[in-house]
Amino acid sequence: MQTIDFIKMSLEMSGSWILALAKDMQDAPLTMPTSAGGNHPMWCVGHLAYSEANLVNVLIKGEEHPFPEWERLFKQGGEVYTESSKYPAYEDVISKLEEVRASTLALLDTLTDDDLDKPSHAEEEMKDFFGTVGACLAVIVIHYSFHGGQIADARRALGRAPLMG
């Protein structure tokens, strides 16, 4: 198996898992994962879409972010609101995540394993984590696992049984 194939398989699997969790929360997207708060599904899904678009469009391709208006709501370290009026419709956020993932998978179809070592457009202080195309793609793979756990915890906070395993 080539590295590109491994990345693509990982992105396809993590994408399907996140979408299953996210869609199951359509009736309660602002559910906090713990009694102490945390990142609810709305924020997780929007953050994943915003972040992946940033990694692919800005850092890998060197283009503008396709939806900069989401930065205020979904950037890393941003405030997580409990009012639904602050966010776009949850269905639109899920659709944007699907759109971004499709774009990432289409990009992978154009890359070779040698392309993974090409430098990204990351600023110097970000090069340790995002310095190459491959590093950016690796972050996308693990990022879904991190926030998928938060969505799974929000589901459990509602008393829902696990969807997987």
LOFIDREN-872591 format. One record per residue: residue number from 1; residue in three letters; z, x, y negated of N, C-alpha, C in turn. Coordinates in steps of 0.02 Angstrom, whole numbers, plus 50000, padded with zeros to 5 digits. Last residue first. Example, Ala and Ser with C-alpha at 12.3 -4.5 7.8 and 13.67 -1.06 7.14 Angstrom:
BEGIN
- 2, SER, 50354, 50642, 50112, 50357, 50684, 50053, 50394, 50645, 49998 .
- 1, ALA, 50390, 50660, 50284, 50390, 50615, 50225, 50390, 50660, 50165 .
//
This chain:
BEGIN
- 165, GLY, 50912, 49065, 50004, 50964, 49105, 50037, 51030, 49075, 50035 .
- 164, MET, 50880, 48962, 49864, 50857, 49013, 49911, 50918, 49048, 49941 .
- 163, LEU, 50947, 48869, 49791, 50878, 48853, 49811, 50854, 48900, 49865 .
- 162, PRO, 51119, 48822, 49815, 51067, 48873, 49804, 50999, 48849, 49827 .
- 161, ALA, 51170, 48662, 49747, 51166, 48710, 49803, 51112, 48762, 49787 .
- 160, ARG, 51254, 48628, 49595, 51194, 48625, 49636, 51196, 48680, 49690 .
- 159, GLY, 51354, 48624, 49502, 51370, 48603, 49570, 51310, 48599, 49616 .
- 158, LEU, 51332, 48677, 49381, 51320, 48605, 49387, 51336, 48578, 49457 .
- 157, ALA, 51350, 48809, 49411, 51398, 48778, 49365, 51391, 48702, 49365 .
- 156, ARG, 51234, 48833, 49483, 51298, 48826, 49520, 51352, 48795, 49476 .
- 155, ARG, 51145, 48843, 49376, 51136, 48791, 49427, 51201, 48779, 49465 .
- 154, ALA, 51197, 48957, 49317, 51198, 48894, 49280, 51189, 48835, 49328 .
- 153, ASP, 51167, 49050, 49419, 51237, 49035, 49403, 51243, 48971, 49363 .
- 152, ALA, 51028, 49052, 49409, 51059, 49029, 49472, 51133, 49011, 49459 .
- 151, ILE, 51016, 49108, 49283, 50992, 49040, 49293, 51024, 49011, 49357 .
- 150, GLN, 51069, 49235, 49312, 51102, 49192, 49262, 51080, 49119, 49270 .
- 149, GLY, 50977, 49282, 49404, 51046, 49273, 49424, 51084, 49228, 49376 .
- 148, GLY, 50867, 49295, 49322, 50865, 49246, 49375, 50935, 49231, 49401 .
- 147, HIS, 50899, 49406, 49246, 50906, 49340, 49216, 50900, 49283, 49267 .
- 146, PHE, 50878, 49507, 49346, 50939, 49503, 49305, 50949, 49433, 49279 .
- 145, SER, 50749, 49486, 49393, 50806, 49482, 49438, 50871, 49472, 49400 .
- 144, TYR, 50671, 49511, 49280, 50672, 49443, 49309, 50732, 49435, 49355 .
- 143, HIS, 50689, 49649, 49265, 50714, 49603, 49214, 50719, 49532, 49241 .
- 142, ILE, 50619, 49715, 49363, 50692, 49709, 49370, 50721, 49659, 49321 .
- 141, VAL, 50484, 49697, 49316, 50504, 49678, 49384, 50579, 49667, 49388 .
- 140, ILE, 50486, 49752, 49187, 50470, 49681, 49196, 50494, 49657, 49265 .
- 139, VAL, 50513, 49885, 49218, 50563, 49847, 49181, 50550, 49772, 49190 .
- 138, ALA, 50392, 49920, 49277, 50453, 49921, 49317, 50508, 49881, 49284 .
- 137, LEU, 50306, 49913, 49168, 50297, 49865, 49223, 50359, 49863, 49267 .
- 136, CYS, 50354, 50023, 49094, 50355, 49955, 49065, 50349, 49902, 49120 .
- 135, ALA, 50325, 50126, 49184, 50395, 50112, 49166, 50401, 50042, 49136 .
- 134, GLY, 50184, 50122, 49186, 50223, 50108, 49246, 50295, 50091, 49231 .
- 133, VAL, 50155, 50164, 49055, 50134, 50097, 49078, 50175, 50077, 49139 .
- 132, THR, 50298, 50250, 48986, 50234, 50248, 49021, 50218, 50175, 49038 .
- 131, GLY, 50419, 50233, 48915, 50372, 50285, 48895, 50304, 50284, 48928 .
- 130, PHE, 50534, 50155, 48917, 50470, 50122, 48910, 50413, 50171, 48894 .
- 129, PHE, 50649, 50233, 48927, 50642, 50174, 48969, 50571, 50146, 48971 .
- 128, ASP, 50623, 50342, 48843, 50659, 50353, 48906, 50651, 50294, 48954 .
- 127, LYS, 50562, 50291, 48726, 50521, 50322, 48778, 50557, 50334, 48844 .
- 126, MET, 50626, 50243, 48618, 50622, 50198, 48675, 50586, 50229, 48735 .
- 125, GLU, 50614, 50334, 48516, 50681, 50321, 48540, 50683, 50274, 48601 .
- 124, GLU, 50473, 50326, 48490, 50503, 50385, 48521, 50572, 50371, 48550 .
- 123, GLU, 50401, 50169, 48538, 50426, 50215, 48488, 50466, 50270, 48522 .
- 122, ALA, 50267, 50143, 48653, 50338, 50138, 48635, 50356, 50189, 48581 .
- 121, HIS, 50145, 50131, 48708, 50148, 50133, 48635, 50220, 50126, 48611 .
- 120, SER, 50141, 50241, 48852, 50142, 50175, 48820, 50141, 50186, 48744 .
- 119, PRO, 50037, 50356, 48942, 50091, 50341, 48894, 50084, 50270, 48866 .
- 118, LYS, 50002, 50337, 49117, 49979, 50341, 49047, 50036, 50323, 49000 .
- 117, ASP, 50040, 50314, 49245, 50068, 50373, 49212, 50045, 50380, 49140 .
- 116, LEU, 49965, 50206, 49286, 50037, 50197, 49279, 50070, 50255, 49242 .
- 115, ASP, 49835, 50245, 49309, 49851, 50216, 49244, 49926, 50209, 49232 .
- 114, ASP, 49836, 50281, 49442, 49835, 50335, 49392, 49853, 50309, 49323 .
- 113, ASP, 49824, 50157, 49505, 49888, 50193, 49509, 49891, 50249, 49457 .
- 112, THR, 49734, 50055, 49387, 49738, 50095, 49448, 49807, 50128, 49449 .
- 111, LEU, 49703, 49890, 49318, 49736, 49956, 49320, 49729, 49989, 49388 .
- 110, THR, 49659, 49762, 49319, 49616, 49811, 49285, 49643, 49882, 49291 .
- 109, ASP, 49756, 49685, 49376, 49691, 49688, 49410, 49644, 49739, 49379 .
- 108, LEU, 49854, 49688, 49279, 49862, 49730, 49339, 49797, 49737, 49377 .
- 107, LEU, 49808, 49589, 49192, 49807, 49659, 49171, 49811, 49705, 49232 .
- 106, ALA, 49837, 49477, 49270, 49766, 49492, 49254, 49760, 49565, 49232 .
- 105, LEU, 49976, 49482, 49266, 49942, 49491, 49330, 49868, 49507, 49320 .
- 104, THR, 49994, 49455, 49129, 50016, 49519, 49158, 49981, 49533, 49224 .
- 103, SER, 49943, 49326, 49121, 49912, 49379, 49082, 49931, 49448, 49110 .
- 102, ALA, 50034, 49258, 49201, 49963, 49259, 49221, 49926, 49315, 49185 .
- 101, ARG, 50150, 49275, 49122, 50146, 49307, 49188, 50074, 49310, 49212 .
- 100, VAL, 50114, 49198, 49010, 50127, 49270, 49003, 50121, 49305, 49070 .
- 99, GLU, 50106, 49071, 49070, 50049, 49100, 49035, 50055, 49176, 49029 .
- 98, GLU, 50237, 49051, 49114, 50182, 49051, 49162, 50120, 49085, 49133 .
- 97, LEU, 50302, 49052, 48989, 50319, 49102, 49040, 50264, 49107, 49092 .
- 96, LYS, 50245, 48939, 48933, 50232, 49004, 48902, 50249, 49060, 48951 .
- 95, SER, 50300, 48840, 49016, 50227, 48851, 49014, 50209, 48919, 48985 .
- 94, ILE, 50435, 48852, 48979, 50414, 48867, 49048, 50339, 48881, 49050 .
- 93, VAL, 50422, 48808, 48848, 50447, 48876, 48860, 50428, 48897, 48931 .
- 92, ASP, 50380, 48678, 48866, 50336, 48725, 48831, 50357, 48797, 48843 .
- 91, GLU, 50493, 48624, 48926, 50430, 48624, 48964, 50380, 48673, 48932 .
- 90, TYR, 50585, 48632, 48820, 50594, 48674, 48879, 50530, 48679, 48920 .
- 89, ALA, 50526, 48639, 48654, 50536, 48599, 48715, 50539, 48645, 48775 .
- 88, PRO, 50612, 48768, 48557, 50553, 48727, 48576, 50570, 48685, 48637 .
- 87, TYR, 50779, 48752, 48484, 50730, 48780, 48530, 50667, 48737, 48536 .
- 86, LYS, 50870, 48685, 48408, 50853, 48753, 48387, 50795, 48782, 48427 .
- 85, SER, 50900, 48568, 48472, 50856, 48564, 48414, 50834, 48633, 48389 .
- 84, SER, 50998, 48596, 48566, 50929, 48593, 48588, 50880, 48593, 48530 .
- 83, GLU, 51128, 48705, 48537, 51094, 48647, 48511, 51021, 48648, 48531 .
- 82, THR, 51181, 48824, 48571, 51195, 48769, 48616, 51163, 48704, 48593 .
- 81, TYR, 51103, 48987, 48565, 51124, 48924, 48535, 51138, 48871, 48587 .
- 80, VAL, 51134, 49150, 48567, 51116, 49097, 48614, 51146, 49032, 48586 .
- 79, GLU, 51070, 49279, 48465, 51118, 49226, 48475, 51090, 49174, 48524 .
- 78, GLY, 51004, 49430, 48543, 51004, 49376, 48495, 51056, 49323, 48513 .
- 77, GLY, 50989, 49529, 48636, 51049, 49531, 48594, 51053, 49475, 48542 .
- 76, GLN, 50816, 49520, 48629, 50874, 49549, 48662, 50932, 49552, 48613 .
- 75, LYS, 50751, 49365, 48563, 50754, 49438, 48567, 50818, 49460, 48603 .
- 74, PHE, 50736, 49227, 48546, 50737, 49254, 48614, 50740, 49330, 48619 .
- 73, LEU, 50734, 49181, 48413, 50768, 49142, 48465, 50781, 49181, 48529 .
- 72, ARG, 50662, 49274, 48339, 50727, 49252, 48315, 50767, 49218, 48371 .
- 71, GLU, 50540, 49281, 48412, 50586, 49338, 48409, 50656, 49316, 48390 .
- 70, TRP, 50449, 49181, 48406, 50503, 49174, 48455, 50554, 49231, 48451 .
- 69, GLU, 50350, 49217, 48321, 50397, 49167, 48297, 50456, 49157, 48345 .
- 68, PRO, 50261, 49298, 48388, 50317, 49330, 48353, 50369, 49281, 48328 .
- 67, PHE, 50169, 49291, 48509, 50209, 49237, 48479, 50272, 49266, 48446 .
- 66, PRO, 50100, 49409, 48542, 50064, 49346, 48537, 50103, 49287, 48509 .
- 65, HIS, 50116, 49559, 48449, 50150, 49511, 48494, 50116, 49443, 48486 .
- 64, GLU, 49969, 49663, 48441, 50022, 49623, 48409, 50054, 49578, 48462 .
- 63, GLU, 49946, 49804, 48552, 49923, 49748, 48512, 49983, 49714, 48479 .
- 62, GLY, 49961, 49900, 48651, 49960, 49922, 48581, 49936, 49867, 48534 .
- 61, LYS, 49975, 49878, 48788, 49908, 49871, 48758, 49904, 49895, 48685 .
- 60, ILE, 50113, 49911, 48809, 50060, 49936, 48853, 49992, 49935, 48818 .
- 59, LEU, 50186, 49860, 48696, 50198, 49928, 48722, 50142, 49954, 48767 .
- 58, VAL, 50123, 49732, 48665, 50141, 49782, 48615, 50146, 49852, 48645 .
- 57, ASN, 50091, 49665, 48788, 50046, 49665, 48730, 50061, 49722, 48682 .
- 56, VAL, 50198, 49699, 48879, 50127, 49703, 48897, 50084, 49710, 48835 .
- 55, LEU, 50320, 49686, 48809, 50306, 49745, 48850, 50232, 49753, 48863 .
- 54, ASN, 50304, 49559, 48749, 50314, 49619, 48708, 50296, 49682, 48748 .
- 53, ALA, 50293, 49477, 48859, 50237, 49481, 48812, 50243, 49542, 48768 .
- 52, GLU, 50422, 49497, 48910, 50364, 49519, 48948, 50302, 49525, 48904 .
- 51, SER, 50499, 49440, 48805, 50505, 49511, 48822, 50445, 49536, 48861 .
- 50, TYR, 50460, 49304, 48806, 50454, 49344, 48745, 50453, 49419, 48763 .
- 49, ALA, 50493, 49268, 48939, 50424, 49261, 48914, 50413, 49306, 48853 .
- 48, LEU, 50631, 49296, 48941, 50586, 49329, 48988, 50514, 49325, 48964 .
- 47, HIS, 50675, 49210, 48838, 50683, 49282, 48832, 50637, 49320, 48879 .
- 46, GLY, 50647, 49085, 48894, 50615, 49106, 48832, 50618, 49181, 48822 .
- 45, VAL, 50734, 49091, 49006, 50662, 49082, 49015, 50624, 49104, 48953 .
- 44, CYS, 50861, 49110, 48942, 50835, 49158, 48992, 50759, 49152, 48999 .
- 43, TRP, 50874, 48997, 48860, 50870, 49064, 48830, 50840, 49113, 48880 .
- 42, MET, 50874, 48896, 48959, 50826, 48894, 48904, 50818, 48964, 48874 .
- 41, PRO, 50986, 48933, 49043, 50917, 48937, 49066, 50864, 48936, 49011 .
- 40, HIS, 51105, 49032, 48944, 51084, 48972, 48979, 51010, 48977, 48998 .
- 39, ASN, 51208, 49165, 48953, 51139, 49148, 48936, 51117, 49088, 48977 .
- 38, GLY, 51380, 49128, 48909, 51327, 49168, 48940, 51258, 49146, 48916 .
- 37, GLY, 51537, 49051, 48940, 51472, 49053, 48906, 51422, 49093, 48945 .
- 36, ALA, 51647, 49043, 49019, 51653, 49087, 48960, 51586, 49093, 48923 .
- 35, SER, 51609, 48974, 49127, 51653, 48939, 49080, 51663, 48980, 49017 .
- 34, THR, 51433, 49013, 49149, 51504, 49022, 49162, 51545, 48982, 49113 .
- 33, PRO, 51305, 48974, 49111, 51316, 48996, 49180, 51390, 49007, 49198 .
- 32, MET, 51277, 48821, 49023, 51302, 48890, 49024, 51318, 48911, 49095 .
- 31, THR, 51135, 48725, 49003, 51195, 48735, 49043, 51215, 48808, 49043 .
- 30, LEU, 51019, 48688, 48943, 51069, 48722, 48902, 51136, 48732, 48938 .
- 29, PRO, 50938, 48616, 49031, 50920, 48685, 49015, 50971, 48723, 48972 .
- 28, ALA, 50939, 48501, 49124, 50999, 48530, 49094, 50988, 48603, 49073 .
- 27, ASP, 50822, 48460, 49181, 50866, 48407, 49156, 50928, 48435, 49121 .
- 26, GLN, 50765, 48579, 49223, 50733, 48542, 49169, 50777, 48487, 49141 .
- 25, MET, 50803, 48661, 49326, 50851, 48651, 49271, 50821, 48612, 49213 .
- 24, ASP, 50699, 48680, 49410, 50754, 48640, 49435, 50805, 48624, 49381 .
- 23, LYS, 50625, 48770, 49337, 50602, 48701, 49341, 50656, 48655, 49367 .
- 22, ALA, 50701, 48888, 49361, 50693, 48861, 49293, 50673, 48787, 49295 .
- 21, LEU, 50687, 48910, 49500, 50753, 48900, 49469, 50747, 48865, 49402 .
- 20, ALA, 50546, 48922, 49507, 50581, 48872, 49548, 50650, 48857, 49518 .
- 19, LEU, 50525, 49030, 49420, 50497, 48964, 49404, 50531, 48909, 49444 .
- 18, ILE, 50589, 49134, 49490, 50614, 49113, 49424, 50588, 49043, 49407 .
- 17, TRP, 50507, 49140, 49605, 50579, 49125, 49610, 50606, 49099, 49544 .
- 16, SER, 50382, 49173, 49552, 50390, 49109, 49588, 50463, 49091, 49595 .
- 15, GLY, 50412, 49299, 49495, 50388, 49243, 49454, 50397, 49176, 49488 .
- 14, SER, 50443, 49376, 49605, 50495, 49362, 49556, 50475, 49304, 49511 .
- 13, MET, 50316, 49374, 49670, 50376, 49347, 49702, 50429, 49330, 49650 .
- 12, GLU, 50232, 49434, 49574, 50216, 49368, 49600, 50278, 49336, 49632 .
- 11, LEU, 50295, 49558, 49557, 50290, 49512, 49500, 50274, 49441, 49524 .
- 10, SER, 50279, 49612, 49685, 50346, 49603, 49657, 50345, 49553, 49599 .
- 9, MET, 50139, 49619, 49693, 50176, 49578, 49741, 50246, 49563, 49714 .
- 8, LYS, 50116, 49712, 49588, 50088, 49644, 49585, 50126, 49597, 49632 .
- 7, ILE, 50181, 49825, 49638, 50203, 49795, 49574, 50178, 49723, 49570 .
- 6, PHE, 50105, 49849, 49753, 50176, 49836, 49758, 50202, 49801, 49695 .
- 5, ASP, 49980, 49874, 49696, 49988, 49817, 49741, 50061, 49798, 49749 .
- 4, ILE, 50009, 49992, 49627, 49988, 49932, 49589, 49997, 49870, 49632 .
- 3, THR, 50033, 50078, 49736, 50087, 50060, 49690, 50070, 49997, 49650 .
- 2, GLN, 49958, 50027, 49891, 49956, 50062, 49828, 50012, 50037, 49783 .
- 1, MET, 50000, 50042, 50059, 50000, 50000, 50000, 50000, 50044, 49938 .
//
